[in-house]
Amino acid sequence: MFQLDPDRNYPKKTESHSLIRFQDCDPMQHLNNAKYLDYYFTPAKTSFFRFTVSR
């Protein structure tokens, strides 16, 4: 289980950049709902593991 270390400074905001592929959009240039969730959760998982595993 994840335990917060009181002596460690955790970032308050994270930033991520993604390349949105053409096939993930509809003809009106809107992002597909399922792909939107992928683009949302993938950086969240990556940053979570980066700050918890790389201790």
PDBQT receptor file of N, H, CA, C and O in Angstrom, charges set to zero:
ATOM      1  N   MET A   1       0.835  -1.171   0.000  1.00  0.00    +0.000 N 
ATOM      2  CA  MET A   1       0.000   0.000   0.000  1.00  0.00    +0.000 C 
ATOM      3  C   MET A   1       0.886   1.242   0.000  1.00  0.00    +0.000 C 
ATOM      4  O   MET A   1       1.967   1.241   0.589  1.00  0.00    +0.000 OA
ATOM      5  N   PHE A   2       0.434   2.277  -0.647  1.00  0.00    +0.000 N 
ATOM      6  H   PHE A   2      -0.444   2.278  -1.125  1.00  0.00    +0.000 HD
ATOM      7  CA  PHE A   2       1.199   3.518  -0.740  1.00  0.00    +0.000 C 
ATOM      8  C   PHE A   2       1.126   4.289   0.567  1.00  0.00    +0.000 C 
ATOM      9  O   PHE A   2       0.042   4.539   1.095  1.00  0.00    +0.000 OA
ATOM     10  N   GLN A   3       2.282   4.660   1.080  1.00  0.00    +0.000 N 
ATOM     11  H   GLN A   3       3.162   4.457   0.652  1.00  0.00    +0.000 HD
ATOM     12  CA  GLN A   3       2.365   5.454   2.298  1.00  0.00    +0.000 C 
ATOM     13  C   GLN A   3       3.069   6.766   1.975  1.00  0.00    +0.000 C 
ATOM     14  O   GLN A   3       4.140   6.763   1.367  1.00  0.00    +0.000 OA
ATOM     15  N   LEU A   4       2.477   7.884   2.378  1.00  0.00    +0.000 N 
ATOM     16  H   LEU A   4       1.608   7.887   2.872  1.00  0.00    +0.000 HD
ATOM     17  CA  LEU A   4       3.109   9.177   2.154  1.00  0.00    +0.000 C 
ATOM     18  C   LEU A   4       4.302   9.344   3.082  1.00  0.00    +0.000 C 
ATOM     19  O   LEU A   4       4.216   9.082   4.282  1.00  0.00    +0.000 OA
ATOM     20  N   ASP A   5       5.397   9.777   2.518  1.00  0.00    +0.000 N 
ATOM     21  H   ASP A   5       5.467   9.990   1.543  1.00  0.00    +0.000 HD
ATOM     22  CA  ASP A   5       6.592  10.072   3.287  1.00  0.00    +0.000 C 
ATOM     23  C   ASP A   5       6.535  11.548   3.693  1.00  0.00    +0.000 C 
ATOM     24  O   ASP A   5       6.572  12.411   2.815  1.00  0.00    +0.000 OA
ATOM     25  N   PRO A   6       6.448  11.866   4.971  1.00  0.00    +0.000 N 
ATOM     26  CA  PRO A   6       6.303  13.269   5.383  1.00  0.00    +0.000 C 
ATOM     27  C   PRO A   6       7.534  14.120   5.080  1.00  0.00    +0.000 C 
ATOM     28  O   PRO A   6       7.434  15.346   5.042  1.00  0.00    +0.000 OA
ATOM     29  N   ASP A   7       8.686  13.499   4.865  1.00  0.00    +0.000 N 
ATOM     30  H   ASP A   7       8.767  12.503   4.895  1.00  0.00    +0.000 HD
ATOM     31  CA  ASP A   7       9.907  14.245   4.578  1.00  0.00    +0.000 C 
ATOM     32  C   ASP A   7      10.112  14.503   3.084  1.00  0.00    +0.000 C 
ATOM     33  O   ASP A   7      11.040  15.217   2.703  1.00  0.00    +0.000 OA
ATOM     34  N   ARG A   8       9.264  13.937   2.248  1.00  0.00    +0.000 N 
ATOM     35  H   ARG A   8       8.510  13.358   2.558  1.00  0.00    +0.000 HD
ATOM     36  CA  ARG A   8       9.422  14.080   0.798  1.00  0.00    +0.000 C 
ATOM     37  C   ARG A   8       8.488  15.158   0.251  1.00  0.00    +0.000 C 
ATOM     38  O   ARG A   8       7.348  15.293   0.696  1.00  0.00    +0.000 OA
ATOM     39  N   ASN A   9       8.989  15.924  -0.721  1.00  0.00    +0.000 N 
ATOM     40  H   ASN A   9       9.914  15.815  -1.082  1.00  0.00    +0.000 HD
ATOM     41  CA  ASN A   9       8.205  16.980  -1.337  1.00  0.00    +0.000 C 
ATOM     42  C   ASN A   9       7.539  16.415  -2.593  1.00  0.00    +0.000 C 
ATOM     43  O   ASN A   9       8.220  16.123  -3.576  1.00  0.00    +0.000 OA
ATOM     44  N   TYR A  10       6.236  16.262  -2.567  1.00  0.00    +0.000 N 
ATOM     45  H   TYR A  10       5.683  16.499  -1.769  1.00  0.00    +0.000 HD
ATOM     46  CA  TYR A  10       5.489  15.722  -3.698  1.00  0.00    +0.000 C 
ATOM     47  C   TYR A  10       4.985  16.869  -4.583  1.00  0.00    +0.000 C 
ATOM     48  O   TYR A  10       4.567  17.907  -4.068  1.00  0.00    +0.000 OA
ATOM     49  N   PRO A  11       5.020  16.690  -5.906  1.00  0.00    +0.000 N 
ATOM     50  CA  PRO A  11       4.525  17.754  -6.789  1.00  0.00    +0.000 C 
ATOM     51  C   PRO A  11       3.014  17.921  -6.651  1.00  0.00    +0.000 C 
ATOM     52  O   PRO A  11       2.283  16.945  -6.485  1.00  0.00    +0.000 OA
ATOM     53  N   LYS A  12       2.564  19.154  -6.723  1.00  0.00    +0.000 N 
ATOM     54  H   LYS A  12       3.158  19.947  -6.858  1.00  0.00    +0.000 HD
ATOM     55  CA  LYS A  12       1.133  19.435  -6.613  1.00  0.00    +0.000 C 
ATOM     56  C   LYS A  12       0.431  19.305  -7.956  1.00  0.00    +0.000 C 
ATOM     57  O   LYS A  12      -0.739  18.925  -8.014  1.00  0.00    +0.000 OA
ATOM     58  N   LYS A  13       1.136  19.616  -9.028  1.00  0.00    +0.000 N 
ATOM     59  H   LYS A  13       2.086  19.924  -8.981  1.00  0.00    +0.000 HD
ATOM     60  CA  LYS A  13       0.573  19.514 -10.374  1.00  0.00    +0.000 C 
ATOM     61  C   LYS A  13       1.530  18.729 -11.249  1.00  0.00    +0.000 C 
ATOM     62  O   LYS A  13       2.749  18.837 -11.115  1.00  0.00    +0.000 OA
ATOM     63  N   THR A  14       0.972  17.950 -12.134  1.00  0.00    +0.000 N 
ATOM     64  H   THR A  14      -0.018  17.862 -12.243  1.00  0.00    +0.000 HD
ATOM     65  CA  THR A  14       1.790  17.234 -13.094  1.00  0.00    +0.000 C 
ATOM     66  C   THR A  14       1.422  17.703 -14.498  1.00  0.00    +0.000 C 
ATOM     67  O   THR A  14       0.353  18.272 -14.718  1.00  0.00    +0.000 OA
ATOM     68  N   GLU A  15       2.304  17.460 -15.418  1.00  0.00    +0.000 N 
ATOM     69  H   GLU A  15       3.173  16.998 -15.240  1.00  0.00    +0.000 HD
ATOM     70  CA  GLU A  15       2.091  17.888 -16.797  1.00  0.00    +0.000 C 
ATOM     71  C   GLU A  15       2.446  16.733 -17.712  1.00  0.00    +0.000 C 
ATOM     72  O   GLU A  15       3.383  15.978 -17.454  1.00  0.00    +0.000 OA
ATOM     73  N   SER A  16       1.688  16.610 -18.776  1.00  0.00    +0.000 N 
ATOM     74  H   SER A  16       0.927  17.224 -18.986  1.00  0.00    +0.000 HD
ATOM     75  CA  SER A  16       1.933  15.535 -19.732  1.00  0.00    +0.000 C 
ATOM     76  C   SER A  16       1.585  16.029 -21.128  1.00  0.00    +0.000 C 
ATOM     77  O   SER A  16       0.679  16.844 -21.304  1.00  0.00    +0.000 OA
ATOM     78  N   HIS A  17       2.312  15.526 -22.114  1.00  0.00    +0.000 N 
ATOM     79  H   HIS A  17       3.047  14.864 -21.972  1.00  0.00    +0.000 HD
ATOM     80  CA  HIS A  17       2.056  15.880 -23.505  1.00  0.00    +0.000 C 
ATOM     81  C   HIS A  17       1.741  14.604 -24.271  1.00  0.00    +0.000 C 
ATOM     82  O   HIS A  17       2.412  13.585 -24.106  1.00  0.00    +0.000 OA
ATOM     83  N   SER A  18       0.721  14.670 -25.103  1.00  0.00    +0.000 N 
ATOM     84  H   SER A  18       0.175  15.497 -25.237  1.00  0.00    +0.000 HD
ATOM     85  CA  SER A  18       0.319  13.515 -25.901  1.00  0.00    +0.000 C 
ATOM     86  C   SER A  18       0.108  13.947 -27.342  1.00  0.00    +0.000 C 
ATOM     87  O   SER A  18      -0.333  15.063 -27.615  1.00  0.00    +0.000 OA
ATOM     88  N   LEU A  19       0.420  13.069 -28.231  1.00  0.00    +0.000 N 
ATOM     89  H   LEU A  19       0.778  12.162 -28.009  1.00  0.00    +0.000 HD
ATOM     90  CA  LEU A  19       0.168  13.296 -29.640  1.00  0.00    +0.000 C 
ATOM     91  C   LEU A  19      -1.166  12.644 -29.976  1.00  0.00    +0.000 C 
ATOM     92  O   LEU A  19      -1.307  11.427 -29.861  1.00  0.00    +0.000 OA
ATOM     93  N   ILE A  20      -2.139  13.439 -30.387  1.00  0.00    +0.000 N 
ATOM     94  H   ILE A  20      -2.025  14.428 -30.481  1.00  0.00    +0.000 HD
ATOM     95  CA  ILE A  20      -3.461  12.908 -30.718  1.00  0.00    +0.000 C 
ATOM     96  C   ILE A  20      -3.440  12.453 -32.167  1.00  0.00    +0.000 C 
ATOM     97  O   ILE A  20      -3.144  13.232 -33.073  1.00  0.00    +0.000 OA
ATOM     98  N   ARG A  21      -3.755  11.197 -32.371  1.00  0.00    +0.000 N 
ATOM     99  H   ARG A  21      -3.995  10.564 -31.635  1.00  0.00    +0.000 HD
ATOM    100  CA  ARG A  21      -3.698  10.612 -33.710  1.00  0.00    +0.000 C 
ATOM    101  C   ARG A  21      -4.961  10.923 -34.509  1.00  0.00    +0.000 C 
ATOM    102  O   ARG A  21      -6.043  11.095 -33.948  1.00  0.00    +0.000 OA
ATOM    103  N   PHE A  22      -4.802  10.990 -35.805  1.00  0.00    +0.000 N 
ATOM    104  H   PHE A  22      -3.923  10.851 -36.260  1.00  0.00    +0.000 HD
ATOM    105  CA  PHE A  22      -5.904  11.309 -36.696  1.00  0.00    +0.000 C 
ATOM    106  C   PHE A  22      -7.046  10.305 -36.557  1.00  0.00    +0.000 C 
ATOM    107  O   PHE A  22      -8.213  10.697 -36.566  1.00  0.00    +0.000 OA
ATOM    108  N   GLN A  23      -6.730   9.027 -36.429  1.00  0.00    +0.000 N 
ATOM    109  H   GLN A  23      -5.782   8.708 -36.421  1.00  0.00    +0.000 HD
ATOM    110  CA  GLN A  23      -7.771   7.995 -36.361  1.00  0.00    +0.000 C 
ATOM    111  C   GLN A  23      -8.539   8.019 -35.040  1.00  0.00    +0.000 C 
ATOM    112  O   GLN A  23      -9.556   7.338 -34.914  1.00  0.00    +0.000 OA
ATOM    113  N   ASP A  24      -8.076   8.783 -34.059  1.00  0.00    +0.000 N 
ATOM    114  H   ASP A  24      -7.250   9.336 -34.161  1.00  0.00    +0.000 HD
ATOM    115  CA  ASP A  24      -8.790   8.906 -32.790  1.00  0.00    +0.000 C 
ATOM    116  C   ASP A  24      -9.866   9.985 -32.827  1.00  0.00    +0.000 C 
ATOM    117  O   ASP A  24     -10.592  10.168 -31.850  1.00  0.00    +0.000 OA
ATOM    118  N   CYS A  25      -9.974  10.697 -33.938  1.00  0.00    +0.000 N 
ATOM    119  H   CYS A  25      -9.384  10.549 -34.731  1.00  0.00    +0.000 HD
ATOM    120  CA  CYS A  25     -10.945  11.789 -34.067  1.00  0.00    +0.000 C 
ATOM    121  C   CYS A  25     -12.038  11.415 -35.059  1.00  0.00    +0.000 C 
ATOM    122  O   CYS A  25     -11.829  10.588 -35.947  1.00  0.00    +0.000 OA
ATOM    123  N   ASP A  26     -13.216  12.040 -34.899  1.00  0.00    +0.000 N 
ATOM    124  H   ASP A  26     -13.385  12.712 -34.178  1.00  0.00    +0.000 HD
ATOM    125  CA  ASP A  26     -14.314  11.834 -35.829  1.00  0.00    +0.000 C 
ATOM    126  C   ASP A  26     -14.230  12.892 -36.947  1.00  0.00    +0.000 C 
ATOM    127  O   ASP A  26     -13.343  13.745 -36.911  1.00  0.00    +0.000 OA
ATOM    128  N   PRO A  27     -15.135  12.849 -37.933  1.00  0.00    +0.000 N 
ATOM    129  CA  PRO A  27     -15.074  13.820 -39.042  1.00  0.00    +0.000 C 
ATOM    130  C   PRO A  27     -15.213  15.281 -38.597  1.00  0.00    +0.000 C 
ATOM    131  O   PRO A  27     -14.790  16.182 -39.322  1.00  0.00    +0.000 OA
ATOM    132  N   MET A  28     -15.790  15.528 -37.434  1.00  0.00    +0.000 N 
ATOM    133  H   MET A  28     -16.133  14.796 -36.845  1.00  0.00    +0.000 HD
ATOM    134  CA  MET A  28     -15.926  16.906 -36.941  1.00  0.00    +0.000 C 
ATOM    135  C   MET A  28     -14.709  17.335 -36.105  1.00  0.00    +0.000 C 
ATOM    136  O   MET A  28     -14.722  18.392 -35.474  1.00  0.00    +0.000 OA
ATOM    137  N   GLN A  29     -13.673  16.512 -36.111  1.00  0.00    +0.000 N 
ATOM    138  H   GLN A  29     -13.662  15.653 -36.623  1.00  0.00    +0.000 HD
ATOM    139  CA  GLN A  29     -12.421  16.734 -35.380  1.00  0.00    +0.000 C 
ATOM    140  C   GLN A  29     -12.617  16.736 -33.863  1.00  0.00    +0.000 C 
ATOM    141  O   GLN A  29     -11.942  17.468 -33.139  1.00  0.00    +0.000 OA
ATOM    142  N   HIS A  30     -13.558  15.901 -33.395  1.00  0.00    +0.000 N 
ATOM    143  H   HIS A  30     -14.106  15.307 -33.984  1.00  0.00    +0.000 HD
ATOM    144  CA  HIS A  30     -13.749  15.691 -31.962  1.00  0.00    +0.000 C 
ATOM    145  C   HIS A  30     -13.053  14.392 -31.578  1.00  0.00    +0.000 C 
ATOM    146  O   HIS A  30     -13.043  13.430 -32.346  1.00  0.00    +0.000 OA
ATOM    147  N   LEU A  31     -12.486  14.374 -30.411  1.00  0.00    +0.000 N 
ATOM    148  H   LEU A  31     -12.494  15.156 -29.787  1.00  0.00    +0.000 HD
ATOM    149  CA  LEU A  31     -11.812  13.175 -29.935  1.00  0.00    +0.000 C 
ATOM    150  C   LEU A  31     -12.839  12.143 -29.494  1.00  0.00    +0.000 C 
ATOM    151  O   LEU A  31     -13.818  12.476 -28.826  1.00  0.00    +0.000 OA
ATOM    152  N   ASN A  32     -12.613  10.893 -29.868  1.00  0.00    +0.000 N 
ATOM    153  H   ASN A  32     -11.818  10.622 -30.411  1.00  0.00    +0.000 HD
ATOM    154  CA  ASN A  32     -13.479   9.782 -29.487  1.00  0.00    +0.000 C 
ATOM    155  C   ASN A  32     -13.516   9.674 -27.953  1.00  0.00    +0.000 C 
ATOM    156  O   ASN A  32     -12.483   9.807 -27.296  1.00  0.00    +0.000 OA
ATOM    157  N   ASN A  33     -14.711   9.431 -27.384  1.00  0.00    +0.000 N 
ATOM    158  H   ASN A  33     -15.550   9.322 -27.917  1.00  0.00    +0.000 HD
ATOM    159  CA  ASN A  33     -14.867   9.386 -25.921  1.00  0.00    +0.000 C 
ATOM    160  C   ASN A  33     -13.981   8.330 -25.270  1.00  0.00    +0.000 C 
ATOM    161  O   ASN A  33     -13.389   8.581 -24.220  1.00  0.00    +0.000 OA
ATOM    162  N   ALA A  34     -13.887   7.165 -25.874  1.00  0.00    +0.000 N 
ATOM    163  H   ALA A  34     -14.369   6.960 -26.727  1.00  0.00    +0.000 HD
ATOM    164  CA  ALA A  34     -13.055   6.102 -25.299  1.00  0.00    +0.000 C 
ATOM    165  C   ALA A  34     -11.582   6.494 -25.345  1.00  0.00    +0.000 C 
ATOM    166  O   ALA A  34     -10.835   6.219 -24.406  1.00  0.00    +0.000 OA
ATOM    167  N   LYS A  35     -11.171   7.123 -26.414  1.00  0.00    +0.000 N 
ATOM    168  H   LYS A  35     -11.778   7.346 -27.177  1.00  0.00    +0.000 HD
ATOM    169  CA  LYS A  35      -9.773   7.557 -26.523  1.00  0.00    +0.000 C 
ATOM    170  C   LYS A  35      -9.481   8.712 -25.575  1.00  0.00    +0.000 C 
ATOM    171  O   LYS A  35      -8.361   8.852 -25.084  1.00  0.00    +0.000 OA
ATOM    172  N   TYR A  36     -10.489   9.538 -25.319  1.00  0.00    +0.000 N 
ATOM    173  H   TYR A  36     -11.399   9.424 -25.718  1.00  0.00    +0.000 HD
ATOM    174  CA  TYR A  36     -10.314  10.629 -24.360  1.00  0.00    +0.000 C 
ATOM    175  C   TYR A  36      -9.924  10.051 -22.998  1.00  0.00    +0.000 C 
ATOM    176  O   TYR A  36      -9.018  10.564 -22.340  1.00  0.00    +0.000 OA
ATOM    177  N   LEU A  37     -10.597   9.003 -22.585  1.00  0.00    +0.000 N 
ATOM    178  H   LEU A  37     -11.333   8.587 -23.119  1.00  0.00    +0.000 HD
ATOM    179  CA  LEU A  37     -10.267   8.379 -21.299  1.00  0.00    +0.000 C 
ATOM    180  C   LEU A  37      -8.867   7.778 -21.320  1.00  0.00    +0.000 C 
ATOM    181  O   LEU A  37      -8.152   7.841 -20.320  1.00  0.00    +0.000 OA
ATOM    182  N   ASP A  38      -8.472   7.198 -22.447  1.00  0.00    +0.000 N 
ATOM    183  H   ASP A  38      -9.053   7.147 -23.259  1.00  0.00    +0.000 HD
ATOM    184  CA  ASP A  38      -7.108   6.677 -22.569  1.00  0.00    +0.000 C 
ATOM    185  C   ASP A  38      -6.087   7.799 -22.404  1.00  0.00    +0.000 C 
ATOM    186  O   ASP A  38      -5.115   7.656 -21.662  1.00  0.00    +0.000 OA
ATOM    187  N   TYR A  39      -6.310   8.911 -23.095  1.00  0.00    +0.000 N 
ATOM    188  H   TYR A  39      -7.099   9.027 -23.698  1.00  0.00    +0.000 HD
ATOM    189  CA  TYR A  39      -5.389  10.043 -22.999  1.00  0.00    +0.000 C 
ATOM    190  C   TYR A  39      -5.387  10.647 -21.598  1.00  0.00    +0.000 C 
ATOM    191  O   TYR A  39      -4.394  11.245 -21.184  1.00  0.00    +0.000 OA
ATOM    192  N   TYR A  40      -6.470  10.499 -20.878  1.00  0.00    +0.000 N 
ATOM    193  H   TYR A  40      -7.277  10.014 -21.214  1.00  0.00    +0.000 HD
ATOM    194  CA  TYR A  40      -6.554  11.040 -19.523  1.00  0.00    +0.000 C 
ATOM    195  C   TYR A  40      -5.855  10.129 -18.507  1.00  0.00    +0.000 C 
ATOM    196  O   TYR A  40      -5.077  10.601 -17.678  1.00  0.00    +0.000 OA
ATOM    197  N   PHE A  41      -6.134   8.829 -18.575  1.00  0.00    +0.000 N 
ATOM    198  H   PHE A  41      -6.766   8.446 -19.248  1.00  0.00    +0.000 HD
ATOM    199  CA  PHE A  41      -5.634   7.924 -17.539  1.00  0.00    +0.000 C 
ATOM    200  C   PHE A  41      -4.195   7.458 -17.751  1.00  0.00    +0.000 C 
ATOM    201  O   PHE A  41      -3.514   7.149 -16.774  1.00  0.00    +0.000 OA
ATOM    202  N   THR A  42      -3.718   7.399 -18.967  1.00  0.00    +0.000 N 
ATOM    203  H   THR A  42      -4.271   7.651 -19.761  1.00  0.00    +0.000 HD
ATOM    204  CA  THR A  42      -2.350   6.933 -19.207  1.00  0.00    +0.000 C 
ATOM    205  C   THR A  42      -1.313   7.820 -18.516  1.00  0.00    +0.000 C 
ATOM    206  O   THR A  42      -0.443   7.286 -17.828  1.00  0.00    +0.000 OA
ATOM    207  N   PRO A  43      -1.360   9.149 -18.665  1.00  0.00    +0.000 N 
ATOM    208  CA  PRO A  43      -0.381   9.963 -17.922  1.00  0.00    +0.000 C 
ATOM    209  C   PRO A  43      -0.568   9.885 -16.416  1.00  0.00    +0.000 C 
ATOM    210  O   PRO A  43       0.405   9.979 -15.668  1.00  0.00    +0.000 OA
ATOM    211  N   ALA A  44      -1.792   9.717 -15.964  1.00  0.00    +0.000 N 
ATOM    212  H   ALA A  44      -2.583   9.642 -16.571  1.00  0.00    +0.000 HD
ATOM    213  CA  ALA A  44      -2.026   9.615 -14.522  1.00  0.00    +0.000 C 
ATOM    214  C   ALA A  44      -1.354   8.370 -13.957  1.00  0.00    +0.000 C 
ATOM    215  O   ALA A  44      -0.727   8.423 -12.899  1.00  0.00    +0.000 OA
ATOM    216  N   LYS A  45      -1.488   7.250 -14.665  1.00  0.00    +0.000 N 
ATOM    217  H   LYS A  45      -1.998   7.207 -15.525  1.00  0.00    +0.000 HD
ATOM    218  CA  LYS A  45      -0.829   6.020 -14.213  1.00  0.00    +0.000 C 
ATOM    219  C   LYS A  45       0.681   6.157 -14.274  1.00  0.00    +0.000 C 
ATOM    220  O   LYS A  45       1.383   5.710 -13.367  1.00  0.00    +0.000 OA
ATOM    221  N   THR A  46       1.184   6.769 -15.330  1.00  0.00    +0.000 N 
ATOM    222  H   THR A  46       0.613   7.133 -16.066  1.00  0.00    +0.000 HD
ATOM    223  CA  THR A  46       2.621   6.927 -15.506  1.00  0.00    +0.000 C 
ATOM    224  C   THR A  46       3.210   7.788 -14.393  1.00  0.00    +0.000 C 
ATOM    225  O   THR A  46       4.237   7.435 -13.813  1.00  0.00    +0.000 OA
ATOM    226  N   SER A  47       2.571   8.908 -14.095  1.00  0.00    +0.000 N 
ATOM    227  H   SER A  47       1.737   9.195 -14.566  1.00  0.00    +0.000 HD
ATOM    228  CA  SER A  47       3.102   9.778 -13.049  1.00  0.00    +0.000 C 
ATOM    229  C   SER A  47       2.974   9.128 -11.674  1.00  0.00    +0.000 C 
ATOM    230  O   SER A  47       3.837   9.325 -10.818  1.00  0.00    +0.000 OA
ATOM    231  N   PHE A  48       1.922   8.365 -11.451  1.00  0.00    +0.000 N 
ATOM    232  H   PHE A  48       1.221   8.204 -12.146  1.00  0.00    +0.000 HD
ATOM    233  CA  PHE A  48       1.773   7.669 -10.172  1.00  0.00    +0.000 C 
ATOM    234  C   PHE A  48       2.926   6.706  -9.950  1.00  0.00    +0.000 C 
ATOM    235  O   PHE A  48       3.523   6.687  -8.873  1.00  0.00    +0.000 OA
ATOM    236  N   PHE A  49       3.246   5.899 -10.972  1.00  0.00    +0.000 N 
ATOM    237  H   PHE A  49       2.761   5.915 -11.847  1.00  0.00    +0.000 HD
ATOM    238  CA  PHE A  49       4.333   4.931 -10.831  1.00  0.00    +0.000 C 
ATOM    239  C   PHE A  49       5.688   5.618 -10.769  1.00  0.00    +0.000 C 
ATOM    240  O   PHE A  49       6.595   5.131 -10.094  1.00  0.00    +0.000 OA
ATOM    241  N   ARG A  50       5.840   6.732 -11.455  1.00  0.00    +0.000 N 
ATOM    242  H   ARG A  50       5.103   7.128 -12.003  1.00  0.00    +0.000 HD
ATOM    243  CA  ARG A  50       7.107   7.450 -11.431  1.00  0.00    +0.000 C 
ATOM    244  C   ARG A  50       7.402   7.975 -10.032  1.00  0.00    +0.000 C 
ATOM    245  O   ARG A  50       8.550   7.942  -9.590  1.00  0.00    +0.000 OA
ATOM    246  N   PHE A  51       6.379   8.460  -9.330  1.00  0.00    +0.000 N 
ATOM    247  H   PHE A  51       5.446   8.487  -9.689  1.00  0.00    +0.000 HD
ATOM    248  CA  PHE A  51       6.604   9.058  -8.010  1.00  0.00    +0.000 C 
ATOM    249  C   PHE A  51       6.527   8.046  -6.880  1.00  0.00    +0.000 C 
ATOM    250  O   PHE A  51       6.938   8.358  -5.762  1.00  0.00    +0.000 OA
ATOM    251  N   THR A  52       6.020   6.852  -7.124  1.00  0.00    +0.000 N 
ATOM    252  H   THR A  52       5.686   6.598  -8.031  1.00  0.00    +0.000 HD
ATOM    253  CA  THR A  52       5.931   5.876  -6.040  1.00  0.00    +0.000 C 
ATOM    254  C   THR A  52       7.015   4.800  -6.151  1.00  0.00    +0.000 C 
ATOM    255  O   THR A  52       7.545   4.353  -5.134  1.00  0.00    +0.000 OA
ATOM    256  N   VAL A  53       7.345   4.385  -7.362  1.00  0.00    +0.000 N 
ATOM    257  H   VAL A  53       6.914   4.748  -8.188  1.00  0.00    +0.000 HD
ATOM    258  CA  VAL A  53       8.297   3.284  -7.532  1.00  0.00    +0.000 C 
ATOM    259  C   VAL A  53       9.739   3.782  -7.533  1.00  0.00    +0.000 C 
ATOM    260  O   VAL A  53      10.625   3.082  -7.044  1.00  0.00    +0.000 OA
ATOM    261  N   SER A  54       9.992   4.961  -8.064  1.00  0.00    +0.000 N 
ATOM    262  H   SER A  54       9.272   5.530  -8.461  1.00  0.00    +0.000 HD
ATOM    263  CA  SER A  54      11.368   5.448  -8.205  1.00  0.00    +0.000 C 
ATOM    264  C   SER A  54      11.858   6.134  -6.933  1.00  0.00    +0.000 C 
ATOM    265  O   SER A  54      12.293   7.285  -6.965  1.00  0.00    +0.000 OA
ATOM    266  N   ARG A  55      11.787   5.441  -5.856  1.00  0.00    +0.000 N 
ATOM    267  H   ARG A  55      11.434   4.505  -5.830  1.00  0.00    +0.000 HD
ATOM    268  CA  ARG A  55      12.224   6.023  -4.583  1.00  0.00    +0.000 C 
ATOM    269  C   ARG A  55      13.646   5.680  -4.294  1.00  0.00    +0.000 C 
ATOM    270  O   ARG A  55      14.182   6.087  -3.263  1.00  0.00    +0.000 OA
TER     271      ARG A  55
